[in-house]
Amino acid sequence: MKHLPFFFVILFFLISCSGNDHEEVPGKIIQKDKMEKILVDIQLVEGAMLYKRSKGVLSDSLRDLYFNLVFDKYNISKAGYEKSLEYYKKHLEEFDEIYKRVVSRLEKMKNN
């Protein structure tokens, strides 16, 4: 009986420290499915930039134009994208889940 308060303290500590595995993405952060689509397009842009750079055609203004086209397509700002990217980098399980789907979509595009 004298260990009962100690047990409750430990139980409370364990419950308070256990995170919610299904934590919702905060409202100002781009949701996972949209982030997946954005990252697919970003990867395509980066591939195009590598190709253009190899041909000596890439300029900073062209690079900015490509990225701005992606941001406009999804109605987001560069700052919103960067904030969301930082969020997902701090939540690696979610980022890994998103990026696996990105790679899968890019593989499907490559094979078609």
Secondary structure, 3 states (H helix, E strand, C coil): CCCHHHHHHHHHHHHHHCCCCCCCCCCCCCCHHHHHHHHHHHHHHHHHHHHHHHCCCCCHHHHHHHHHHHHHHCCCCHHHHHHHHHHHHHCHHHHHHHHHHHHHHHHHHHHC
